[in-house]
Amino acid sequence: MLSRSRFSANLTFVNLFLLKIKMMKRILFCLLMLMTCLGSKEVRAQSLNGNLPRLLIRLDDIGMNHSVNMALLKAAQTGMPLSASVQFACPWYQEAVEILKQYPNVTVGVHLTLTSEWKNYRWGPVTGRTAVPSLVDSNGYFPQSTRAFAKSGYKLSEIETELSAQIERAQASGLKITYIDPHMGIALSTPELRALTEKLAHKYKLAISTLSSVTYFGETYKEMWGEPIATKKEAFLVYISKLNPNKPNMMVLHTATPSPEMDVLVDMNSNMMNSKEGKPLTSLHRQTELNALLSPEFAAMKGKKFQLINYQQLLAGKDISILKAADNK
């Protein structure tokens, strides 16, 4: 038989053990209540943001040169959800790939390229000039304007070969590719080219972003490219303060940081990017668009006037095998 003192000691131990269990239950209960409270706040915050218009910023011409890539880097470093359309036919695409691998907040697309629009700075097909002779000029470069491309006598079979190569280069880069879109609108500019682009989207299981109000996922469309430098920032801020609350709102920007090379680029496709005296203005246009995107005014609107999203977020839960274009003016 146990002695009275030993029995009392055992009883005390049992009581202490039961007390610890009760304390642990209370602590677990408090933690559960705290997590529930925090979760409710997060859900409420998401619900409030869900009532705001959705703004999708797409940065075009990534990989074109170092200045454009540095603008991408500055934008990506903010942590904002963005979409970046990369020209995998251009000399600086590999630097763009290195940057994009560091920033999962940026959704990546292939900027399908069939033109090379700058004076003294040119590029040609990924497949090589001999593989797609109808797509190049006498120097082996893509045409310098949409007009020159339209008159070039291009063959659809060669366009399919070249654009397939651009997409496959992109997919081999190690980046997750989500969509394709047309540089200067060319890959969607005729019914035949649109049908080909849709064929490629199906083949490579990619979505399509556009360069017009005719879009595939209900996006409205706006770009700042043609806005005068003096009024560009104000026009950008005014537009994003009055977005459509019922549709995703796509804003296409062309951004760059200043550099000697960027500053001398002459646009051979449009006189809007050059002064009346022929002075190149592309660099100033692109710097202004970057400054607007990184401005305190834009930052102050986030979460109040709009909710920023990228293409990966827009496409979540959507069947991208169904490609039906509609005008979303």
C-alpha positions in Angstrom: 0.0 0.0 0.0 1.1 3.6 -0.7 2.1 5.7 2.3 -0.1 8.8 3.0 2.8 11.1 2.1 3.5 9.4 -1.2 -0.2 9.3 -2.1 -0.4 13.1 -1.4 2.6 13.7 -3.6 1.1 11.7 -6.5 -2.2 13.6 -6.1 -0.4 16.9 -6.2 1.4 15.8 -9.4 -1.9 14.8 -11.0 -3.5 18.2 -10.1 -0.6 20.1 -11.5 -0.8 18.0 -14.7 -4.5 18.7 -15.1 -3.9 22.4 -14.4 -1.3 22.5 -17.2 -3.7 20.9 -19.6 -6.3 23.5 -18.8 -3.8 26.3 -19.3 -2.7 24.8 -22.7 -6.4 24.6 -23.8 -6.9 28.3 -22.9 -3.8 29.3 -24.8 -4.8 27.3 -27.8 -8.3 28.8 -27.7 -6.9 32.3 -27.5 -4.6 31.6 -30.5 -7.5 30.2 -32.5 -9.5 33.3 -31.7 -6.6 35.6 -32.7 -6.1 33.7 -36.0 -9.9 33.9 -36.8 -9.9 37.6 -36.1 -6.8 38.2 -38.3 -8.3 36.0 -41.0 -11.6 37.9 -40.9 -9.8 41.2 -41.3 -7.9 39.9 -44.3 -11.1 38.6 -45.9 -12.7 42.0 -45.3 -9.8 43.8 -46.8 -9.8 41.5 -49.9 -13.6 42.1 -50.1 -13.1 45.8 -50.0 -10.3 45.7 -52.7 -12.6 43.5 -54.8 -15.0 46.3 -55.1 -12.4 48.5 -56.7 -11.8 48.7 -60.4 -9.0 46.3 -61.6 -6.0 47.9 -63.3 -3.7 45.7 -65.4 -0.4 47.5 -66.3 1.4 45.9 -69.3 5.0 47.0 -70.0 5.9 46.6 -73.7 9.1 46.2 -75.7 11.0 44.5 -72.8 14.4 43.2 -74.0 14.6 45.9 -76.7 17.7 47.4 -75.0 19.4 48.0 -71.7 17.5 51.2 -70.9 14.1 49.5 -71.3 15.3 46.6 -69.1 16.4 49.0 -66.4 13.0 50.6 -66.4 11.4 47.2 -66.0 13.8 46.6 -63.1 12.7 49.8 -61.4 9.0 48.9 -61.8 9.5 45.3 -60.7 11.3 46.3 -57.5 8.2 48.1 -56.3 6.6 44.7 -55.8 3.5 45.8 -57.8 1.8 43.1 -59.8 2.7 43.9 -63.4 2.8 42.2 -66.9 5.8 42.4 -69.1 5.8 41.7 -72.9 9.3 40.6 -73.9 10.7 40.9 -77.4 12.6 37.6 -77.7 13.9 38.6 -81.1 15.9 41.5 -79.7 19.5 41.6 -78.6 18.9 42.4 -74.9 16.2 39.8 -74.2 18.6 37.7 -72.1 19.2 40.5 -69.6 15.4 40.8 -69.4 15.1 37.1 -68.6 17.7 37.5 -65.8 15.7 40.3 -64.2 12.3 38.6 -64.6 13.5 35.5 -62.9 13.9 37.5 -59.7 10.5 39.0 -59.6 7.5 36.7 -59.5 5.2 39.7 -59.2 5.6 40.2 -62.9 3.7 38.0 -65.4 5.6 37.4 -68.6 4.3 37.4 -72.2 6.0 37.1 -75.6 5.8 40.3 -77.6 5.5 38.8 -81.1 7.9 40.8 -83.2 7.8 41.2 -87.0 9.2 44.7 -87.3 12.4 46.6 -86.4 11.4 50.2 -86.3 14.5 52.2 -85.3 17.0 53.9 -87.4 20.5 52.4 -87.1 19.3 49.9 -84.5 17.8 46.8 -86.1 17.1 43.1 -85.4 15.9 40.2 -87.5 14.2 36.8 -87.2 15.1 34.2 -84.5 15.1 31.6 -87.3 17.6 33.5 -89.5 17.1 35.4 -92.7 17.4 32.3 -95.0 14.6 30.4 -93.2 12.0 33.3 -93.6 13.2 35.4 -96.6 9.8 37.0 -97.1 10.0 38.6 -93.6 13.3 40.5 -94.1 14.8 43.3 -96.1 18.0 43.2 -98.1 20.1 43.5 -95.0 18.3 40.6 -93.2 16.3 42.7 -90.8 12.6 43.0 -90.2 10.8 45.9 -91.9 11.0 49.3 -90.2 7.3 50.1 -90.3 3.8 48.6 -90.3 3.4 50.0 -93.8 6.6 48.3 -95.1 5.5 45.0 -93.5 2.1 45.2 -95.2 3.7 45.7 -98.6 6.5 43.2 -98.0 4.8 40.2 -99.6 5.1 38.2 -96.4 4.2 34.5 -96.4 1.9 33.2 -93.6 3.8 30.0 -93.4 7.1 31.9 -92.7 5.4 34.0 -90.1 4.2 30.9 -88.3 7.7 29.5 -88.4 9.2 32.7 -87.0 6.6 33.3 -84.3 6.8 29.7 -83.2 10.5 30.1 -82.8 10.1 33.2 -80.7 7.6 31.5 -78.4 9.8 28.4 -78.1 12.9 30.6 -77.3 10.8 32.2 -74.5 9.6 28.9 -73.1 13.2 27.6 -73.2 14.4 30.6 -71.2 13.2 29.2 -67.9 10.5 31.8 -67.4 6.8 31.0 -67.0 5.2 32.3 -70.1 1.5 33.2 -69.7 0.4 35.1 -72.9 1.4 36.3 -76.3 0.7 39.8 -77.7 1.5 41.7 -81.0 4.4 44.2 -81.2 2.9 47.2 -83.1 -0.3 45.2 -83.4 0.9 43.3 -86.5 0.2 39.7 -85.4 -3.5 40.6 -85.0 -3.8 43.2 -87.9 -5.6 41.1 -90.4 -8.1 38.2 -90.2 -5.5 35.8 -91.5 -2.8 37.0 -89.0 -5.4 36.9 -86.1 -6.3 33.3 -87.0 -2.6 32.4 -87.0 -2.0 34.0 -83.6 -5.0 32.2 -82.2 -3.6 29.0 -83.6 -0.3 29.6 -81.9 -2.0 30.4 -78.6 -3.8 27.1 -78.7 -0.7 25.2 -79.7 1.4 26.6 -76.9 -1.4 26.8 -74.4 -1.1 30.6 -73.9 -3.5 33.5 -73.6 -3.6 36.5 -75.9 -3.3 40.1 -75.0 -3.9 42.7 -77.7 -3.1 46.2 -78.8 -6.6 47.5 -79.3 -10.0 47.5 -77.7 -10.7 44.1 -79.3 -9.6 41.8 -76.4 -10.0 38.2 -75.3 -10.7 38.4 -71.6 -12.9 41.4 -71.3 -10.2 44.0 -70.8 -10.7 47.6 -71.7 -7.7 49.1 -73.5 -5.7 52.3 -73.2 -2.1 53.2 -74.0 -0.1 56.4 -73.4 2.2 56.0 -76.4 0.7 58.8 -78.5 0.0 61.3 -75.6 2.2 64.4 -75.8 5.1 64.4 -73.3 3.9 67.6 -71.6 0.5 66.1 -70.7 1.3 62.4 -70.5 1.6 62.1 -66.7 -1.6 64.1 -66.1 -3.5 62.1 -68.7 -2.3 58.9 -67.2 -3.4 59.9 -63.6 -6.8 61.2 -64.8 -7.5 58.0 -66.7 -6.7 55.6 -63.9 -8.8 57.6 -61.5 -11.9 56.9 -63.5 -11.6 53.2 -64.5 -14.4 50.9 -65.5 -15.5 49.1 -62.3 -17.1 46.2 -64.2 -14.2 45.2 -66.4 -10.4 44.7 -66.0 -8.7 47.9 -67.3 -5.5 47.3 -69.3 -3.0 50.1 -69.5 -0.1 49.6 -71.9 3.1 51.6 -71.1 6.4 51.9 -72.9 9.1 52.8 -70.4 12.8 53.4 -70.4 15.6 55.1 -68.4 17.7 57.8 -70.0 20.9 56.7 -71.8 23.0 57.9 -74.7 21.8 55.0 -76.9 18.1 55.5 -75.9 18.3 59.3 -76.4 19.3 59.0 -80.1 16.8 56.4 -81.3 14.8 57.7 -84.2 11.4 56.0 -84.8 11.0 55.1 -88.5 7.4 54.0 -88.1 5.8 57.2 -86.6 6.7 60.9 -86.8 4.9 61.3 -83.5 8.0 60.1 -81.7 10.2 62.7 -83.4 10.1 66.5 -83.2 9.3 68.7 -86.3 13.0 69.2 -86.7 13.6 65.4 -86.7 14.9 65.3 -83.1 14.2 61.9 -81.5 11.6 62.1 -78.6 11.2 58.4 -77.9 13.5 58.5 -74.8 11.6 61.4 -73.3 8.3 59.7 -73.9 9.4 56.5 -72.2 11.0 58.3 -69.3 7.8 60.2 -68.7 5.7 57.1 -68.7 8.1 55.4 -66.2 8.0 58.5 -64.0 4.2 58.4 -64.0 4.2 54.8 -63.0 6.6 55.4 -60.2 5.1 58.7 -59.0 3.8 59.3 -55.5 0.5 60.2 -57.0 0.1 56.8 -58.6 1.2 55.1 -55.3 -1.4 57.1 -53.4 -4.2 55.8 -55.7 -3.3 52.1 -55.2 -5.8 50.4 -53.0 -8.1 53.5 -53.1 -8.9 54.2 -56.7 -8.1 50.8 -58.1 -6.7 47.3 -57.4 -3.6 46.4 -59.4 -3.5 42.9 -61.0 -1.3 41.1 -63.6 -2.3 38.7 -66.3 -1.7 35.6 -64.2 -4.3 37.0 -61.7 -6.7 38.0 -64.4 -6.6 34.5 -66.0 -7.0 32.6 -62.7 -9.9 30.2 -63.1 -10.4 31.0 -66.8 -10.3 28.5 -69.7 -7.7 30.0 -72.0 -8.5 27.4 -74.6 -11.6 29.4 -75.4 -10.4 32.4 -77.3 -13.2 34.7 -78.3 -12.3 38.3 -79.2 -14.8 41.1 -78.4 -14.7 44.9 -78.6 -14.5 46.3 -75.1 -14.5 50.0 -75.7 
